[in-house]
Amino acid sequence: MNDNSGKNETGRQEKSDQRFREDETLVELRHLLIGPVETQVDRIQNRLDDPGLRSREIGTILPDAITVRSSQDDALVEALSPTVEQAVRFSIRKNLKSFADALFPVIGPAIRKAIAEALRGMVQSLNESMDKSFSLKGLKWRIEAYRAKKSFSEIVLLHSILFRVEQVFLIHRKTGLLLRHEVKDEMEFQDADMVSGMLTAIRDFVADSFRVEDGEGLESILVGDLNVWIEHGPDAILAVVIRGTAPASLRALMKEALEKIHVDFGASLENFEGDTDLFESAAPILQSCLISQYQPEKKKTSPLLLGGLVSVFALVGFWTWTSLSTHFKWLDLLDRINGKEGIVITQALKEDGNYFIRGLRDNLSDDPAGLVSDVGLDPSRVVFHWTPYQALSDNMVLRRVVKILEPPDSVTLEVHQGVLTAKGSARLEWLEQARNLTKNIPGITQFDAKGLVLTNKEQHDAFNEFVNKLKMEKGVVVTSYGIDDGKYHISGLLDPFAANPLESIKSTKLDESNISMTWEPYQSGDLSILLKRADKLLKPPKTLALGLKNNCISISGSASNEWFMEFRRWLTTVPSTPCLDYTDFVSLDFKRMIDLKRSIESGNVLFKSDSPDPVKGEVEMMETLASEIRELTELSTRLDIPVKVTIYGHTDRSGTEERNKRLSQMRAERIMDFLTSRGVPANFLSIKALGSSKPVSSEETEPGLEKNRRISLEVTISKRPRSRD
């Protein structure tokens, strides 16, 4: 068993050795056949696995490949453009400074050129403005500034200004175009090139330098004595031109304005295509940046020098003011004279401090000499030389016609384009005289007297007398009167309760058929008319009388309170509510109260001896008292006149004083309970115990004692004063 296993093992070893020898042979053969190829493949794999080696090889052939491909077509350019643009944007976002430094050799000269050109333009414009300010034109500007009450020069302003924002520019960030430009209201630009140069400079600056994505950029520019502050936004740039030194708060104000513009106009800015009209409504936001601050300049100056300067300036100023004031007065005088009809100035001179005016003057025109004092000139220094002539304007011709014809008050004259028109009424003698005189009046070509009514003096005087009588009538207001188409006419206001004007005509010499009257109804405030209206509308009772007393309507007698209150309400509806005197008026209701008072106070209730009970047969008296007191309280409430009924309890002298007091109290209470049970309000009642202190008869007999065992009543009426109201 062991021998066999050893043989088997030996056999397997031999076979294994044989296969190993065969494998070595195959390996050597494979190495000979594919060994170089494997070496080359390994070298290629190593080159692929090495990024640096691969990059160096690609970098060697890439320029030639790009050159060759670009010469064929634009496909390579189109393929690389998005990548290049994205790379540029990424570079700007990553490090703006590096990108700006790289482009500085290109944009630097452009910026310097734009600024230099703008500054040269501004300096040239400023020089021209300064030259003009000291020229004859500049003197004219000073005169205009004086007449308009405005400052002549910005130089004066510079002595008092702390800072002032003079201009505001809103610029589109991407295009560099000016969207809106605002200027301080009081700024007056004498040279438009100055503004144009500033706009050009800022626009070029933005177009060449400010296109950055992260908000960085130039924040200020110093141009001479002007400072330009710039605030950047995502889609717009805000620039302000400042004279003086502005505070830091202005920067915050600019930021707020720029933020508000982006909020209100965000879509317009983002999608801007050149239409600046879209930003007109941004003016109020930009104008909020036009702020100023002034401060008087304080300098230490020698008092002597200051006094001298003040004196010199005072003398110069006084002389200038006097000269200008006199000149303007002279011009004012000429303007006023030229405005007068019938005066033509042919020559106006000023020589040796005197003024000479020559020209033509109608003798009916206003005398111009009175105007000299009105304008403030010395009349002795103004000399007039007038050549007489006749002016032919309508007004001057009318003056001449009135002076020559002397028309009566009833005639109205008008002149229009040579036609003289007469209206109203006049006597035949005046009309014939007027026709003859107008033939020789210059400027009159025709005399129209169709509207003139011929009347005699008697008829005219009668009409005027009638009109004057109407004017005196109460409730009649004459607004117009005259003669038209041969008939007298009167118009005005007429109260329906006034006297009838037609009745008044009968007492005159006028023909009723020749008079027409037109009346508008109205309500007169005359007291006599008011009395007539009240008598007609309110129908006062016969117990009442209405009249006038001391410019007041007086009312006397008696009437119901309802009628009196209605009358007072009516007075409030009439024009100019008059005063009312009713001191002599007594209301019937109040009179009734007085009668009830007398009746109640005359009634007594008798009581049994030593008892709080009334004697037999007194119930009827008690009922009567209850009825009268109840009526009295109702009138008191309705008329608002306070009333008080006091019930007094009495006894005879048969008992002690204390007992009599108590008994009289009980008797008064018994009557008070009875009255309240019959509907008399308790607040109108009061009681008082008098005992035996107020006897009404002798107690020597039984009937006398019986009369003293009673209750008595007292009525108090608070009568309100009546007077004028």
Residue pairs with C-beta under 8 A, 6 or more apart in sequence:
47 53
47 54
47 57
48 54
66 76
69 75
69 76
70 76
70 77
88 99
89 213
91 98
91 99
92 99
92 212
92 213
92 214
93 213
93 214
96 212
96 213
96 214
96 216
100 212
107 208
107 209
110 204
110 208
111 204
111 205
111 208
111 209
114 200
114 201
114 204
114 205
114 208
115 201
115 205
115 221
117 197
117 200
117 201
118 197
118 198
118 200
118 201
118 204
118 223
119 201
119 223
119 224
121 193
121 194
121 196
121 197
121 200
122 194
122 197
122 198
122 223
122 224
123 224
124 193
125 191
125 193
125 194
125 197
126 194
126 224
128 191
129 190
129 191
129 194
132 138
132 141
132 190
133 141
133 153
141 152
142 152
143 324
145 151
145 152
146 152
146 324
147 328
151 157
157 164
158 243
159 297
160 294
160 295
160 296
160 297
161 243
161 244
161 292
161 293
161 294
161 295
162 244
162 245
162 293
162 294
162 295
163 242
163 243
163 244
163 245
163 246
163 247
163 250
163 292
163 293
164 184
164 242
164 243
164 244
164 291
164 292
164 293
164 294
165 184
165 240
165 241
165 242
165 246
165 250
165 289
165 290
165 291
165 292
166 183
166 184
166 187
166 226
166 241
166 242
166 243
166 290
167 181
167 182
167 183
167 184
167 187
167 195
167 198
167 240
167 241
168 180
168 181
168 182
168 183
168 238
168 239
168 240
168 241
168 286
168 287
168 289
168 290
169 178
169 180
169 181
169 199
169 202
169 238
169 239
169 240
169 241
170 178
170 179
170 180
170 181
170 236
170 237
170 238
170 261
170 279
170 282
170 286
171 177
171 178
171 179
171 202
171 203
171 206
171 236
171 237
171 238
171 239
172 178
172 179
172 235
172 236
172 237
172 269
172 272
173 206
173 210
173 211
173 232
173 233
173 234
173 235
173 236
173 237
173 269
174 211
174 235
174 272
175 207
175 272
175 274
176 203
176 204
176 206
176 207
176 210
177 203
177 272
177 274
177 276
178 199
178 202
178 203
178 276
179 236
179 272
179 276
179 279
179 282
180 276
180 279
180 280
180 282
180 283
180 286
181 195
181 199
182 283
182 286
182 287
182 289
182 290
183 189
183 195
183 290
184 290
184 292
189 195
198 223
198 228
198 241
201 223
202 228
202 239
205 218
205 221
206 237
209 217
209 218
210 217
210 218
210 230
210 232
210 237
212 232
215 232
215 233
215 234
216 232
217 230
217 232
217 237
218 230
219 229
219 230
219 231
220 227
220 228
220 229
220 230
221 227
221 228
221 230
222 228
225 243
226 241
226 242
226 243
227 241
227 242
227 243
227 245
227 246
228 239
228 240
228 241
228 242
229 239
229 240
229 242
229 246
229 250
229 251
229 254
230 237
230 238
230 239
231 237
231 238
231 239
231 251
231 254
231 255
231 258
233 258
233 259
233 261
233 262
234 262
235 262
235 266
235 269
235 270
235 272
236 258
236 261
236 262
236 265
236 269
238 254
238 257
238 258
238 261
238 286
238 289
240 250
240 254
240 289
242 250
250 289
250 291
253 288
253 289
253 291
254 289
257 285
257 286
257 288
257 289
260 285
261 269
261 282
261 285
262 269
264 281
264 282
264 285
265 278
265 279
265 282
268 278
268 279
272 278
301 309
326 377
329 375
329 376
329 377
330 350
330 355
330 377
332 375
333 355
333 371
333 372
333 375
333 377
333 382
334 345
334 348
334 357
336 368
336 371
336 374
336 375
337 343
337 345
337 357
337 368
337 371
338 345
340 365
340 366
340 368
341 362
341 365
341 391
341 393
341 395
341 396
342 361
342 362
342 364
342 365
342 366
342 391
342 393
342 396
343 359
343 360
343 361
343 362
343 365
343 368
344 359
344 360
344 361
344 389
345 357
345 358
345 359
346 358
346 359
346 360
347 356
347 357
347 358
347 359
348 355
348 356
348 357
348 358
349 355
349 356
350 356
353 381
354 381
354 382
354 383
355 377
355 381
355 382
355 383
356 383
356 385
357 368
357 382
357 383
357 384
357 385
358 384
358 385
358 386
358 387
359 385
359 386
359 387
360 386
360 387
360 388
360 389
361 368
361 386
361 387
361 388
361 389
362 388
362 389
362 390
362 391
362 396
363 388
364 391
364 396
364 399
364 400
364 403
365 391
365 396
368 384
369 379
369 382
369 384
372 378
372 379
372 382
373 379
390 396
390 400
390 442
390 443
391 397
392 442
392 443
394 415
394 416
394 417
395 415
396 443
397 415
397 418
397 441
397 442
397 443
397 444
398 413
398 414
398 415
400 441
400 442
400 443
401 413
401 415
401 420
401 438
401 441
401 444
402 413
404 437
404 441
405 413
405 433
405 434
405 437
405 438
407 413
407 422
407 426
407 430
407 434
408 426
408 427
408 430
410 424
410 425
410 426
410 455
410 460
410 482
410 483
411 422
411 423
411 424
411 425
411 426
411 430
411 452
412 422
412 423
412 424
413 420
413 421
413 422
414 420
414 421
414 423
415 421
415 443
415 444
418 443
418 444
418 445
418 446
419 444
419 445
419 446
419 448
420 438
420 444
420 446
420 447
420 448
421 448
421 451
422 431
422 434
422 447
422 448
422 449
422 451
422 452
423 451
423 452
424 451
424 452
424 453
424 482
424 483
425 452
425 453
425 454
425 455
425 460
425 482
425 483
426 452
426 453
426 454
426 455
427 454
427 455
427 456
427 457
428 454
431 449
431 452
431 454
434 447
434 449
435 447
435 449
438 444
438 447
451 484
451 485
453 483
453 484
453 485
453 486
453 487
455 483
458 509
459 509
459 510
462 508
462 509
462 510
463 488
463 510
463 515
465 508
466 504
466 505
466 508
466 510
467 478
467 481
467 490
469 504
470 476
470 478
470 490
470 492
470 501
470 504
471 478
473 498
473 499
473 501
473 504
474 495
474 498
474 499
474 524
474 526
474 528
474 529
475 494
475 495
475 497
475 498
475 499
475 524
475 526
475 529
476 492
476 493
476 494
476 495
476 498
476 499
476 501
477 492
477 493
477 494
477 522
478 490
478 491
478 492
479 491
479 492
479 493
480 489
480 490
480 491
480 492
481 488
481 489
481 490
481 491
482 488
482 489
483 489
486 514
487 514
487 515
487 516
488 510
488 514
488 515
488 516
489 515
489 516
489 517
489 518
490 501
490 515
490 516
490 517
490 518
491 517
491 518
491 519
492 518
492 519
492 520
493 519
493 520
493 521
493 522
494 501
494 519
494 520
494 521
494 522
495 521
495 522
495 523
495 524
495 526
495 529
496 521
497 524
497 529
497 532
497 533
497 536
498 524
498 529
501 517
501 519
502 512
502 517
505 512
505 515
506 512
523 574
523 575
524 530
524 575
525 574
525 575
525 576
525 578
527 548
527 551
527 553
527 578
528 548
530 553
530 574
530 578
531 546
531 547
531 548
531 553
533 574
534 540
534 546
534 553
534 567
534 570
535 546
537 570
538 563
538 566
538 567
538 570
540 546
540 559
540 563
540 567
541 557
541 559
541 560
541 563
543 557
543 558
543 559
543 588
544 555
544 556
544 557
544 558
544 559
544 563
544 585
545 555
545 556
545 557
546 553
546 554
546 555
547 553
547 554
547 556
548 554
549 581
550 581
551 578
551 579
552 578
552 579
552 580
552 581
552 724
553 571
553 578
553 579
553 580
553 581
554 580
554 581
554 582
554 584
555 564
555 567
555 580
555 581
555 582
555 584
555 585
556 584
556 585
557 584
557 585
557 586
558 585
558 586
558 587
558 588
558 591
559 585
559 587
559 588
560 587
560 588
560 589
561 587
561 588
561 589
561 590
561 638
561 639
564 582
564 585
564 587
568 580
571 577
571 578
571 580
579 724
579 725
580 724
580 725
581 723
581 724
582 722
582 723
582 724
582 725
583 722
583 723
583 724
585 722
587 639
589 635
589 638
589 639
590 635
590 639
590 641
590 719
592 631
592 635
593 632
593 635
593 636
593 639
593 641
593 643
593 717
594 717
596 628
596 629
596 631
596 632
596 635
596 715
597 632
597 715
597 717
599 628
600 625
600 628
600 629
600 632
600 645
600 713
600 715
601 712
601 713
601 714
601 715
603 621
603 624
603 625
603 628
603 713
604 621
604 710
604 711
604 712
605 614
605 618
605 621
605 622
605 625
605 671
605 710
605 711
606 614
606 615
606 618
606 706
606 707
606 709
606 710
607 613
607 614
607 615
607 667
607 709
607 710
607 711
608 614
608 615
608 709
609 652
609 654
609 705
609 706
609 709
610 654
610 655
610 663
612 663
612 666
612 667
612 669
612 670
613 670
614 622
614 670
615 706
622 671
622 674
623 678
625 675
625 713
626 674
626 675
626 678
626 679
626 680
627 678
629 645
629 675
629 680
629 684
630 678
630 679
630 680
632 643
632 645
632 684
632 715
633 643
633 680
633 681
633 684
635 641
635 643
636 642
636 643
636 684
636 717
641 717
641 718
641 719
641 720
642 717
642 718
643 684
643 715
643 716
643 717
643 718
644 684
644 686
644 715
644 716
645 680
645 684
645 685
645 686
645 713
645 714
645 715
645 716
646 685
646 686
646 687
646 688
646 713
646 714
646 715
646 716
647 668
647 671
647 672
647 675
647 685
647 686
647 687
647 688
647 711
647 712
647 713
648 664
648 668
648 687
648 688
648 689
648 690
648 694
648 711
648 712
648 713
648 714
649 663
649 664
649 665
649 666
649 667
649 668
649 669
649 687
649 688
649 689
649 690
649 711
650 664
650 667
650 690
650 691
650 692
650 694
650 695
650 696
650 708
650 709
650 710
650 711
650 712
651 660
651 663
651 664
651 667
651 691
651 692
651 708
651 709
652 660
652 692
652 695
652 699
652 705
652 708
652 709
653 660
653 692
653 695
653 699
653 708
654 705
655 663
655 692
657 691
657 692
660 691
660 692
661 689
661 691
662 689
663 691
664 689
664 690
664 691
664 692
665 687
665 689
667 710
667 711
668 687
668 688
668 689
668 711
669 687
671 711
672 682
672 685
672 687
675 685
676 682
676 685
692 708
694 712
695 708
696 707
696 708
696 710
697 703
697 704
697 707
697 708
698 704
699 705
699 708
